[in-house]
Amino acid sequence: MEFKDILKELRLEKGLTQEELAKQLNFSMSVVNKWENGKKNPSVDSLKILAKYFGVTIDYLLGIER
């Protein structure tokens, strides 16, 4: 799986909309949307924030490990 699919799956598991996730992590909704549509990749700092929030590793977010 790719980052965009993993992010969407994790977000949906928490029952969040893109807007709710963006608000909780202080991202713009448009950037979350672009990540999930594969139009933009997150920065290393954003990956750290996402990994901590979802309780996964950056490698997991990037589809390197299961």
PQR file of N, CA, C, O and H, with PARSE charges and radii, in Angstrom:
ATOM      1  N   MET A   1       0.836  -1.192   0.000 -0.4000 1.5000
ATOM      2  CA  MET A   1       0.000   0.000   0.000 -0.0000 2.0000
ATOM      3  C   MET A   1       0.875   1.248   0.000  0.5500 1.7000
ATOM      4  O   MET A   1       2.010   1.233   0.477 -0.5500 1.4000
ATOM      5  N   GLU A   2       0.338   2.295  -0.529 -0.4000 1.5000
ATOM      6  CA  GLU A   2       1.034   3.573  -0.588 -0.0000 2.0000
ATOM      7  C   GLU A   2       0.627   4.454   0.599  0.5500 1.7000
ATOM      8  O   GLU A   2      -0.370   4.202   1.276 -0.5500 1.4000
ATOM      9  H   GLU A   2      -0.584   2.307  -0.916  0.4000 1.0000
ATOM     10  N   PHE A   3       1.434   5.494   0.823 -0.4000 1.5000
ATOM     11  CA  PHE A   3       1.159   6.428   1.916 -0.0000 2.0000
ATOM     12  C   PHE A   3      -0.281   6.932   1.882  0.5500 1.7000
ATOM     13  O   PHE A   3      -0.962   6.944   2.908 -0.5500 1.4000
ATOM     14  H   PHE A   3       2.244   5.699   0.273  0.4000 1.0000
ATOM     15  N   LYS A   4      -0.741   7.347   0.707 -0.4000 1.5000
ATOM     16  CA  LYS A   4      -2.087   7.928   0.599 -0.0000 2.0000
ATOM     17  C   LYS A   4      -3.163   6.966   1.094  0.5500 1.7000
ATOM     18  O   LYS A   4      -4.119   7.380   1.749 -0.5500 1.4000
ATOM     19  H   LYS A   4      -0.188   7.338  -0.126  0.4000 1.0000
ATOM     20  N   ASP A   5      -3.002   5.684   0.780 -0.4000 1.5000
ATOM     21  CA  ASP A   5      -3.985   4.680   1.200 -0.0000 2.0000
ATOM     22  C   ASP A   5      -3.886   4.391   2.694  0.5500 1.7000
ATOM     23  O   ASP A   5      -4.898   4.211   3.371 -0.5500 1.4000
ATOM     24  H   ASP A   5      -2.225   5.348   0.248  0.4000 1.0000
ATOM     25  N   ILE A   6      -2.663   4.349   3.194 -0.4000 1.5000
ATOM     26  CA  ILE A   6      -2.434   4.082   4.619 -0.0000 2.0000
ATOM     27  C   ILE A   6      -2.997   5.219   5.463  0.5500 1.7000
ATOM     28  O   ILE A   6      -3.660   4.978   6.473 -0.5500 1.4000
ATOM     29  H   ILE A   6      -1.841   4.496   2.644  0.4000 1.0000
ATOM     30  N   LEU A   7      -2.735   6.452   5.052 -0.4000 1.5000
ATOM     31  CA  LEU A   7      -3.249   7.603   5.793 -0.0000 2.0000
ATOM     32  C   LEU A   7      -4.776   7.578   5.837  0.5500 1.7000
ATOM     33  O   LEU A   7      -5.371   7.781   6.895 -0.5500 1.4000
ATOM     34  H   LEU A   7      -2.197   6.647   4.232  0.4000 1.0000
ATOM     35  N   LYS A   8      -5.399   7.335   4.709 -0.4000 1.5000
ATOM     36  CA  LYS A   8      -6.865   7.302   4.672 -0.0000 2.0000
ATOM     37  C   LYS A   8      -7.401   6.191   5.566  0.5500 1.7000
ATOM     38  O   LYS A   8      -8.372   6.393   6.296 -0.5500 1.4000
ATOM     39  H   LYS A   8      -4.915   7.171   3.849  0.4000 1.0000
ATOM     40  N   GLU A   9      -6.779   5.033   5.512 -0.4000 1.5000
ATOM     41  CA  GLU A   9      -7.224   3.904   6.340 -0.0000 2.0000
ATOM     42  C   GLU A   9      -7.113   4.236   7.828  0.5500 1.7000
ATOM     43  O   GLU A   9      -8.039   3.972   8.595 -0.5500 1.4000
ATOM     44  H   GLU A   9      -5.991   4.869   4.919  0.4000 1.0000
ATOM     45  N   LEU A  10      -5.987   4.813   8.235 -0.4000 1.5000
ATOM     46  CA  LEU A  10      -5.792   5.177   9.641 -0.0000 2.0000
ATOM     47  C   LEU A  10      -6.798   6.243  10.077  0.5500 1.7000
ATOM     48  O   LEU A  10      -7.342   6.181  11.180 -0.5500 1.4000
ATOM     49  H   LEU A  10      -5.235   5.028   7.612  0.4000 1.0000
ATOM     50  N   ARG A  11      -7.034   7.211   9.208 -0.4000 1.5000
ATOM     51  CA  ARG A  11      -7.991   8.276   9.530 -0.0000 2.0000
ATOM     52  C   ARG A  11      -9.389   7.700   9.707  0.5500 1.7000
ATOM     53  O   ARG A  11     -10.090   8.046  10.658 -0.5500 1.4000
ATOM     54  H   ARG A  11      -6.592   7.262   8.312  0.4000 1.0000
ATOM     55  N   LEU A  12      -9.793   6.831   8.802 -0.4000 1.5000
ATOM     56  CA  LEU A  12     -11.129   6.247   8.877 -0.0000 2.0000
ATOM     57  C   LEU A  12     -11.281   5.339  10.090  0.5500 1.7000
ATOM     58  O   LEU A  12     -12.359   5.263  10.680 -0.5500 1.4000
ATOM     59  H   LEU A  12      -9.224   6.550   8.030  0.4000 1.0000
ATOM     60  N   GLU A  13     -10.199   4.646  10.468 -0.4000 1.5000
ATOM     61  CA  GLU A  13     -10.249   3.807  11.671 -0.0000 2.0000
ATOM     62  C   GLU A  13     -10.557   4.635  12.913  0.5500 1.7000
ATOM     63  O   GLU A  13     -11.186   4.147  13.852 -0.5500 1.4000
ATOM     64  H   GLU A  13      -9.323   4.707   9.989  0.4000 1.0000
ATOM     65  N   LYS A  14     -10.109   5.892  12.913 -0.4000 1.5000
ATOM     66  CA  LYS A  14     -10.391   6.789  14.035 -0.0000 2.0000
ATOM     67  C   LYS A  14     -11.739   7.488  13.869  0.5500 1.7000
ATOM     68  O   LYS A  14     -12.168   8.232  14.751 -0.5500 1.4000
ATOM     69  H   LYS A  14      -9.598   6.288  12.151  0.4000 1.0000
ATOM     70  N   GLY A  15     -12.403   7.250  12.744 -0.4000 1.5000
ATOM     71  CA  GLY A  15     -13.711   7.846  12.506 -0.0000 2.0000
ATOM     72  C   GLY A  15     -13.649   9.338  12.251  0.5500 1.7000
ATOM     73  O   GLY A  15     -14.569  10.072  12.612 -0.5500 1.4000
ATOM     74  H   GLY A  15     -12.055   6.646  12.027  0.4000 1.0000
ATOM     75  N   LEU A  16     -12.568   9.792  11.628 -0.4000 1.5000
ATOM     76  CA  LEU A  16     -12.373  11.218  11.393 -0.0000 2.0000
ATOM     77  C   LEU A  16     -12.565  11.594   9.933  0.5500 1.7000
ATOM     78  O   LEU A  16     -12.276  10.808   9.031 -0.5500 1.4000
ATOM     79  H   LEU A  16     -11.820   9.195  11.334  0.4000 1.0000
ATOM     80  N   THR A  17     -13.053  12.799   9.718 -0.4000 1.5000
ATOM     81  CA  THR A  17     -13.058  13.366   8.373 -0.0000 2.0000
ATOM     82  C   THR A  17     -11.681  13.975   8.124  0.5500 1.7000
ATOM     83  O   THR A  17     -10.887  14.132   9.051 -0.5500 1.4000
ATOM     84  H   THR A  17     -13.288  13.437  10.451  0.4000 1.0000
ATOM     85  N   GLN A  18     -11.408  14.312   6.881 -0.4000 1.5000
ATOM     86  CA  GLN A  18     -10.149  14.991   6.577 -0.0000 2.0000
ATOM     87  C   GLN A  18     -10.062  16.310   7.357  0.5500 1.7000
ATOM     88  O   GLN A  18      -9.003  16.671   7.871 -0.5500 1.4000
ATOM     89  H   GLN A  18     -12.054  14.185   6.128  0.4000 1.0000
ATOM     90  N   GLU A  19     -11.163  17.001   7.433 -0.4000 1.5000
ATOM     91  CA  GLU A  19     -11.201  18.287   8.139 -0.0000 2.0000
ATOM     92  C   GLU A  19     -10.896  18.111   9.628  0.5500 1.7000
ATOM     93  O   GLU A  19     -10.145  18.894  10.210 -0.5500 1.4000
ATOM     94  H   GLU A  19     -12.023  16.707   7.015  0.4000 1.0000
ATOM     95  N   GLU A  20     -11.480  17.085  10.237 -0.4000 1.5000
ATOM     96  CA  GLU A  20     -11.242  16.844  11.665 -0.0000 2.0000
ATOM     97  C   GLU A  20      -9.782  16.481  11.934  0.5500 1.7000
ATOM     98  O   GLU A  20      -9.182  16.962  12.896 -0.5500 1.4000
ATOM     99  H   GLU A  20     -12.090  16.449   9.764  0.4000 1.0000
ATOM    100  N   LEU A  21      -9.219  15.631  11.077 -0.4000 1.5000
ATOM    101  CA  LEU A  21      -7.810  15.270  11.239 -0.0000 2.0000
ATOM    102  C   LEU A  21      -6.923  16.501  11.092  0.5500 1.7000
ATOM    103  O   LEU A  21      -6.015  16.720  11.895 -0.5500 1.4000
ATOM    104  H   LEU A  21      -9.707  15.241  10.296  0.4000 1.0000
ATOM    105  N   ALA A  22      -7.185  17.291  10.078 -0.4000 1.5000
ATOM    106  CA  ALA A  22      -6.402  18.503   9.845 -0.0000 2.0000
ATOM    107  C   ALA A  22      -6.463  19.434  11.052  0.5500 1.7000
ATOM    108  O   ALA A  22      -5.443  19.968  11.487 -0.5500 1.4000
ATOM    109  H   ALA A  22      -7.922  17.114   9.426  0.4000 1.0000
ATOM    110  N   LYS A  23      -7.650  19.621  11.581 -0.4000 1.5000
ATOM    111  CA  LYS A  23      -7.830  20.519  12.724 -0.0000 2.0000
ATOM    112  C   LYS A  23      -7.077  20.006  13.952  0.5500 1.7000
ATOM    113  O   LYS A  23      -6.425  20.784  14.648 -0.5500 1.4000
ATOM    114  H   LYS A  23      -8.479  19.187  11.227  0.4000 1.0000
ATOM    115  N   GLN A  24      -7.162  18.704  14.222 -0.4000 1.5000
ATOM    116  CA  GLN A  24      -6.508  18.132  15.402 -0.0000 2.0000
ATOM    117  C   GLN A  24      -4.983  18.236  15.330  0.5500 1.7000
ATOM    118  O   GLN A  24      -4.311  18.389  16.350 -0.5500 1.4000
ATOM    119  H   GLN A  24      -7.692  18.071  13.657  0.4000 1.0000
ATOM    120  N   LEU A  25      -4.449  18.152  14.112 -0.4000 1.5000
ATOM    121  CA  LEU A  25      -2.990  18.158  13.966 -0.0000 2.0000
ATOM    122  C   LEU A  25      -2.442  19.486  13.456  0.5500 1.7000
ATOM    123  O   LEU A  25      -1.248  19.607  13.185 -0.5500 1.4000
ATOM    124  H   LEU A  25      -4.994  18.028  13.283  0.4000 1.0000
ATOM    125  N   ASN A  26      -3.307  20.468  13.327 -0.4000 1.5000
ATOM    126  CA  ASN A  26      -2.911  21.802  12.882 -0.0000 2.0000
ATOM    127  C   ASN A  26      -2.328  21.804  11.469  0.5500 1.7000
ATOM    128  O   ASN A  26      -1.357  22.505  11.182 -0.5500 1.4000
ATOM    129  H   ASN A  26      -4.278  20.370  13.547  0.4000 1.0000
ATOM    130  N   PHE A  27      -2.945  21.001  10.590 -0.4000 1.5000
ATOM    131  CA  PHE A  27      -2.625  21.011   9.162 -0.0000 2.0000
ATOM    132  C   PHE A  27      -3.804  21.673   8.458  0.5500 1.7000
ATOM    133  O   PHE A  27      -4.883  21.801   9.036 -0.5500 1.4000
ATOM    134  H   PHE A  27      -3.734  20.432  10.823  0.4000 1.0000
ATOM    135  N   SER A  28      -3.602  22.087   7.227 -0.4000 1.5000
ATOM    136  CA  SER A  28      -4.746  22.579   6.459 -0.0000 2.0000
ATOM    137  C   SER A  28      -5.497  21.376   5.895  0.5500 1.7000
ATOM    138  O   SER A  28      -4.911  20.323   5.642 -0.5500 1.4000
ATOM    139  H   SER A  28      -2.725  21.982   6.758  0.4000 1.0000
ATOM    140  N   MET A  29      -6.791  21.548   5.705 -0.4000 1.5000
ATOM    141  CA  MET A  29      -7.570  20.453   5.143 -0.0000 2.0000
ATOM    142  C   MET A  29      -7.107  20.150   3.725  0.5500 1.7000
ATOM    143  O   MET A  29      -7.119  18.994   3.300 -0.5500 1.4000
ATOM    144  H   MET A  29      -7.267  22.403   5.910  0.4000 1.0000
ATOM    145  N   SER A  30      -6.703  21.174   2.998 -0.4000 1.5000
ATOM    146  CA  SER A  30      -6.278  20.955   1.607 -0.0000 2.0000
ATOM    147  C   SER A  30      -5.024  20.091   1.531  0.5500 1.7000
ATOM    148  O   SER A  30      -4.875  19.303   0.597 -0.5500 1.4000
ATOM    149  H   SER A  30      -6.693  22.113   3.344  0.4000 1.0000
ATOM    150  N   VAL A  31      -4.128  20.227   2.495 -0.4000 1.5000
ATOM    151  CA  VAL A  31      -2.914  19.406   2.448 -0.0000 2.0000
ATOM    152  C   VAL A  31      -3.248  17.952   2.775  0.5500 1.7000
ATOM    153  O   VAL A  31      -2.682  17.043   2.168 -0.5500 1.4000
ATOM    154  H   VAL A  31      -4.250  20.867   3.253  0.4000 1.0000
ATOM    155  N   VAL A  32      -4.146  17.718   3.711 -0.4000 1.5000
ATOM    156  CA  VAL A  32      -4.574  16.347   4.017 -0.0000 2.0000
ATOM    157  C   VAL A  32      -5.235  15.741   2.780  0.5500 1.7000
ATOM    158  O   VAL A  32      -4.990  14.582   2.446 -0.5500 1.4000
ATOM    159  H   VAL A  32      -4.606  18.457   4.204  0.4000 1.0000
ATOM    160  N   ASN A  33      -6.066  16.521   2.110 -0.4000 1.5000
ATOM    161  CA  ASN A  33      -6.721  16.056   0.895 -0.0000 2.0000
ATOM    162  C   ASN A  33      -5.695  15.718  -0.189  0.5500 1.7000
ATOM    163  O   ASN A  33      -5.819  14.695  -0.861 -0.5500 1.4000
ATOM    164  H   ASN A  33      -6.265  17.462   2.381  0.4000 1.0000
ATOM    165  N   LYS A  34      -4.701  16.557  -0.358 -0.4000 1.5000
ATOM    166  CA  LYS A  34      -3.662  16.307  -1.370 -0.0000 2.0000
ATOM    167  C   LYS A  34      -2.850  15.062  -1.028  0.5500 1.7000
ATOM    168  O   LYS A  34      -2.485  14.297  -1.921 -0.5500 1.4000
ATOM    169  H   LYS A  34      -4.600  17.389   0.188  0.4000 1.0000
ATOM    170  N   TRP A  35      -2.566  14.853   0.254 -0.4000 1.5000
ATOM    171  CA  TRP A  35      -1.857  13.633   0.660 -0.0000 2.0000
ATOM    172  C   TRP A  35      -2.678  12.406   0.302  0.5500 1.7000
ATOM    173  O   TRP A  35      -2.151  11.450  -0.265 -0.5500 1.4000
ATOM    174  H   TRP A  35      -2.863  15.474   0.979  0.4000 1.0000
ATOM    175  N   GLU A  36      -3.959  12.426   0.628 -0.4000 1.5000
ATOM    176  CA  GLU A  36      -4.810  11.257   0.401 -0.0000 2.0000
ATOM    177  C   GLU A  36      -5.105  11.028  -1.083  0.5500 1.7000
ATOM    178  O   GLU A  36      -5.457   9.916  -1.478 -0.5500 1.4000
ATOM    179  H   GLU A  36      -4.387  13.203   1.089  0.4000 1.0000
ATOM    180  N   ASN A  37      -4.969  12.048  -1.888 -0.4000 1.5000
ATOM    181  CA  ASN A  37      -5.167  11.901  -3.327 -0.0000 2.0000
ATOM    182  C   ASN A  37      -3.855  11.668  -4.069  0.5500 1.7000
ATOM    183  O   ASN A  37      -3.841  11.547  -5.293 -0.5500 1.4000
ATOM    184  H   ASN A  37      -4.684  12.951  -1.567  0.4000 1.0000
ATOM    185  N   GLY A  38      -2.751  11.606  -3.321 -0.4000 1.5000
ATOM    186  CA  GLY A  38      -1.455  11.342  -3.933 -0.0000 2.0000
ATOM    187  C   GLY A  38      -0.884  12.498  -4.726  0.5500 1.7000
ATOM    188  O   GLY A  38       0.019  12.311  -5.542 -0.5500 1.4000
ATOM    189  H   GLY A  38      -2.762  11.705  -2.326  0.4000 1.0000
ATOM    190  N   LYS A  39      -1.407  13.698  -4.490 -0.4000 1.5000
ATOM    191  CA  LYS A  39      -0.936  14.877  -5.220 -0.0000 2.0000
ATOM    192  C   LYS A  39       0.242  15.561  -4.533  0.5500 1.7000
ATOM    193  O   LYS A  39       0.923  16.393  -5.133 -0.5500 1.4000
ATOM    194  H   LYS A  39      -2.140  13.850  -3.827  0.4000 1.0000
ATOM    195  N   LYS A  40       0.474  15.207  -3.283 -0.4000 1.5000
ATOM    196  CA  LYS A  40       1.557  15.823  -2.515 -0.0000 2.0000
ATOM    197  C   LYS A  40       2.051  14.818  -1.490  0.5500 1.7000
ATOM    198  O   LYS A  40       1.280  14.009  -0.974 -0.5500 1.4000
ATOM    199  H   LYS A  40      -0.080  14.531  -2.796  0.4000 1.0000
ATOM    200  N   ASN A  41       3.345  14.877  -1.201 -0.4000 1.5000
ATOM    201  CA  ASN A  41       3.916  14.022  -0.165 -0.0000 2.0000
ATOM    202  C   ASN A  41       4.208  14.858   1.078  0.5500 1.7000
ATOM    203  O   ASN A  41       4.574  16.028   0.966 -0.5500 1.4000
ATOM    204  H   ASN A  41       3.971  15.534  -1.620  0.4000 1.0000
ATOM    205  N   PRO A  42       4.050  14.269   2.254 -0.5600 1.5000
ATOM    206  CA  PRO A  42       4.291  15.015   3.490  0.2800 2.0000
ATOM    207  C   PRO A  42       5.784  15.225   3.732  0.5500 1.7000
ATOM    208  O   PRO A  42       6.619  14.452   3.262 -0.5500 1.4000
ATOM    209  N   SER A  43       6.098  16.274   4.466 -0.4000 1.5000
ATOM    210  CA  SER A  43       7.481  16.521   4.878 -0.0000 2.0000
ATOM    211  C   SER A  43       7.852  15.539   5.987  0.5500 1.7000
ATOM    212  O   SER A  43       6.986  14.869   6.550 -0.5500 1.4000
ATOM    213  H   SER A  43       5.420  16.902   4.848  0.4000 1.0000
ATOM    214  N   VAL A  44       9.113  15.464   6.287 -0.4000 1.5000
ATOM    215  CA  VAL A  44       9.578  14.601   7.374 -0.0000 2.0000
ATOM    216  C   VAL A  44       8.916  15.020   8.685  0.5500 1.7000
ATOM    217  O   VAL A  44       8.495  14.166   9.465 -0.5500 1.4000
ATOM    218  H   VAL A  44       9.816  16.008   5.830  0.4000 1.0000
ATOM    219  N   ASP A  45       8.822  16.309   8.929 -0.4000 1.5000
ATOM    220  CA  ASP A  45       8.186  16.793  10.165 -0.0000 2.0000
ATOM    221  C   ASP A  45       6.713  16.379  10.225  0.5500 1.7000
ATOM    222  O   ASP A  45       6.219  15.995  11.285 -0.5500 1.4000
ATOM    223  H   ASP A  45       9.164  17.003   8.295  0.4000 1.0000
ATOM    224  N   SER A  46       6.022  16.454   9.105 -0.4000 1.5000
ATOM    225  CA  SER A  46       4.617  16.034   9.069 -0.0000 2.0000
ATOM    226  C   SER A  46       4.499  14.538   9.300  0.5500 1.7000
ATOM    227  O   SER A  46       3.584  14.089   9.991 -0.5500 1.4000
ATOM    228  H   SER A  46       6.424  16.766   8.244  0.4000 1.0000
ATOM    229  N   LEU A  47       5.408  13.763   8.734 -0.4000 1.5000
ATOM    230  CA  LEU A  47       5.398  12.317   8.961 -0.0000 2.0000
ATOM    231  C   LEU A  47       5.580  11.994  10.441  0.5500 1.7000
ATOM    232  O   LEU A  47       4.926  11.093  10.969 -0.5500 1.4000
ATOM    233  H   LEU A  47       6.151  14.128   8.173  0.4000 1.0000
ATOM    234  N   LYS A  48       6.460  12.722  11.103 -0.4000 1.5000
ATOM    235  CA  LYS A  48       6.671  12.507  12.547 -0.0000 2.0000
ATOM    236  C   LYS A  48       5.392  12.767  13.329  0.5500 1.7000
ATOM    237  O   LYS A  48       5.033  11.999  14.221 -0.5500 1.4000
ATOM    238  H   LYS A  48       6.991  13.453  10.675  0.4000 1.0000
ATOM    239  N   ILE A  49       4.708  13.852  12.990 -0.4000 1.5000
ATOM    240  CA  ILE A  49       3.465  14.209  13.675 -0.0000 2.0000
ATOM    241  C   ILE A  49       2.401  13.133  13.429  0.5500 1.7000
ATOM    242  O   ILE A  49       1.717  12.706  14.358 -0.5500 1.4000
ATOM    243  H   ILE A  49       5.000  14.476  12.265  0.4000 1.0000
ATOM    244  N   LEU A  50       2.270  12.706  12.186 -0.4000 1.5000
ATOM    245  CA  LEU A  50       1.273  11.682  11.844 -0.0000 2.0000
ATOM    246  C   LEU A  50       1.576  10.354  12.535  0.5500 1.7000
ATOM    247  O   LEU A  50       0.673   9.707  13.065 -0.5500 1.4000
ATOM    248  H   LEU A  50       2.825  13.053  11.431  0.4000 1.0000
ATOM    249  N   ALA A  51       2.846   9.949  12.530 -0.4000 1.5000
ATOM    250  CA  ALA A  51       3.235   8.682  13.151 -0.0000 2.0000
ATOM    251  C   ALA A  51       2.928   8.696  14.647  0.5500 1.7000
ATOM    252  O   ALA A  51       2.399   7.725  15.190 -0.5500 1.4000
ATOM    253  H   ALA A  51       3.579  10.475  12.099  0.4000 1.0000
ATOM    254  N   LYS A  52       3.258   9.790  15.299 -0.4000 1.5000
ATOM    255  CA  LYS A  52       2.993   9.894  16.739 -0.0000 2.0000
ATOM    256  C   LYS A  52       1.488   9.876  17.010  0.5500 1.7000
ATOM    257  O   LYS A  52       1.031   9.199  17.931 -0.5500 1.4000
ATOM    258  H   LYS A  52       3.687  10.579  14.858  0.4000 1.0000
ATOM    259  N   TYR A  53       0.731  10.607  16.223 -0.4000 1.5000
ATOM    260  CA  TYR A  53      -0.714  10.693  16.417 -0.0000 2.0000
ATOM    261  C   TYR A  53      -1.387   9.325  16.254  0.5500 1.7000
ATOM    262  O   TYR A  53      -2.246   8.951  17.053 -0.5500 1.4000
ATOM    263  H   TYR A  53       1.102  11.157  15.475  0.4000 1.0000
ATOM    264  N   PHE A  54      -0.993   8.592  15.228 -0.4000 1.5000
ATOM    265  CA  PHE A  54      -1.628   7.303  14.953 -0.0000 2.0000
ATOM    266  C   PHE A  54      -0.967   6.134  15.682  0.5500 1.7000
ATOM    267  O   PHE A  54      -1.471   5.012  15.635 -0.5500 1.4000
ATOM    268  H   PHE A  54      -0.295   8.895  14.579  0.4000 1.0000
ATOM    269  N   GLY A  55       0.146   6.383  16.349 -0.4000 1.5000
ATOM    270  CA  GLY A  55       0.822   5.328  17.088 -0.0000 2.0000
ATOM    271  C   GLY A  55       1.469   4.286  16.193  0.5500 1.7000
ATOM    272  O   GLY A  55       1.479   3.098  16.513 -0.5500 1.4000
ATOM    273  H   GLY A  55       0.556   7.295  16.387  0.4000 1.0000
ATOM    274  N   VAL A  56       2.010   4.740  15.069 -0.4000 1.5000
ATOM    275  CA  VAL A  56       2.691   3.861  14.126 -0.0000 2.0000
ATOM    276  C   VAL A  56       4.071   4.442  13.821  0.5500 1.7000
ATOM    277  O   VAL A  56       4.395   5.555  14.235 -0.5500 1.4000
ATOM    278  H   VAL A  56       2.002   5.706  14.809  0.4000 1.0000
ATOM    279  N   THR A  57       4.870   3.677  13.095 -0.4000 1.5000
ATOM    280  CA  THR A  57       6.189   4.179  12.700 -0.0000 2.0000
ATOM    281  C   THR A  57       6.089   4.916  11.368  0.5500 1.7000
ATOM    282  O   THR A  57       5.123   4.761  10.621 -0.5500 1.4000
ATOM    283  H   THR A  57       4.607   2.773  12.759  0.4000 1.0000
ATOM    284  N   ILE A  58       7.095   5.707  11.096 -0.4000 1.5000
ATOM    285  CA  ILE A  58       7.162   6.380   9.790 -0.0000 2.0000
ATOM    286  C   ILE A  58       7.279   5.330   8.691  0.5500 1.7000
ATOM    287  O   ILE A  58       6.683   5.479   7.624 -0.5500 1.4000
ATOM    288  H   ILE A  58       7.880   5.833  11.703  0.4000 1.0000
ATOM    289  N   ASP A  59       8.046   4.267   8.945 -0.4000 1.5000
ATOM    290  CA  ASP A  59       8.153   3.185   7.960 -0.0000 2.0000
ATOM    291  C   ASP A  59       6.777   2.603   7.638  0.5500 1.7000
ATOM    292  O   ASP A  59       6.488   2.296   6.481 -0.5500 1.4000
ATOM    293  H   ASP A  59       8.530   4.146   9.812  0.4000 1.0000
ATOM    294  N   TYR A  60       5.935   2.453   8.649 -0.4000 1.5000
ATOM    295  CA  TYR A  60       4.578   1.946   8.418 -0.0000 2.0000
ATOM    296  C   TYR A  60       3.798   2.912   7.527  0.5500 1.7000
ATOM    297  O   TYR A  60       3.147   2.493   6.570 -0.5500 1.4000
ATOM    298  H   TYR A  60       6.169   2.703   9.588  0.4000 1.0000
ATOM    299  N   LEU A  61       3.866   4.208   7.845 -0.4000 1.5000
ATOM    300  CA  LEU A  61       3.151   5.207   7.052 -0.0000 2.0000
ATOM    301  C   LEU A  61       3.594   5.183   5.596  0.5500 1.7000
ATOM    302  O   LEU A  61       2.794   5.423   4.692 -0.5500 1.4000
ATOM    303  H   LEU A  61       4.395   4.548   8.623  0.4000 1.0000
ATOM    304  N   LEU A  62       4.869   4.895   5.376 -0.4000 1.5000
ATOM    305  CA  LEU A  62       5.406   4.900   4.014 -0.0000 2.0000
ATOM    306  C   LEU A  62       5.227   3.558   3.306  0.5500 1.7000
ATOM    307  O   LEU A  62       5.625   3.407   2.151 -0.5500 1.4000
ATOM    308  H   LEU A  62       5.519   4.701   6.110  0.4000 1.0000
ATOM    309  N   GLY A  63       4.632   2.586   3.994 -0.4000 1.5000
ATOM    310  CA  GLY A  63       4.398   1.290   3.390 -0.0000 2.0000
ATOM    311  C   GLY A  63       5.603   0.380   3.341  0.5500 1.7000
ATOM    312  O   GLY A  63       5.624  -0.594   2.588 -0.5500 1.4000
ATOM    313  H   GLY A  63       4.309   2.709   4.933  0.4000 1.0000
ATOM    314  N   ILE A  64       6.626   0.698   4.157 -0.4000 1.5000
ATOM    315  CA  ILE A  64       7.849  -0.093   4.183 -0.0000 2.0000
ATOM    316  C   ILE A  64       7.699  -1.311   5.073  0.5500 1.7000
ATOM    317  O   ILE A  64       8.250  -2.370   4.775 -0.5500 1.4000
ATOM    318  H   ILE A  64       6.609   1.489   4.769  0.4000 1.0000
ATOM    319  N   GLU A  65       6.959  -1.172   6.165 -0.4000 1.5000
ATOM    320  CA  GLU A  65       6.742  -2.289   7.071 -0.0000 2.0000
ATOM    321  C   GLU A  65       5.257  -2.438   7.343  0.5500 1.7000
ATOM    322  O   GLU A  65       4.487  -1.489   7.198 -0.5500 1.4000
ATOM    323  H   GLU A  65       6.512  -0.311   6.407  0.4000 1.0000
ATOM    324  N   ARG A  66       4.869  -3.625   7.733 -0.4000 1.5000
ATOM    325  CA  ARG A  66       3.473  -3.908   8.035 -0.0000 2.0000
ATOM    326  C   ARG A  66       3.261  -3.985   9.516  0.5500 1.7000
ATOM    327  O   ARG A  66       2.140  -4.218   9.967 -0.5500 1.4000
ATOM    328  H   ARG A  66       5.494  -4.396   7.851  0.4000 1.0000
TER
END
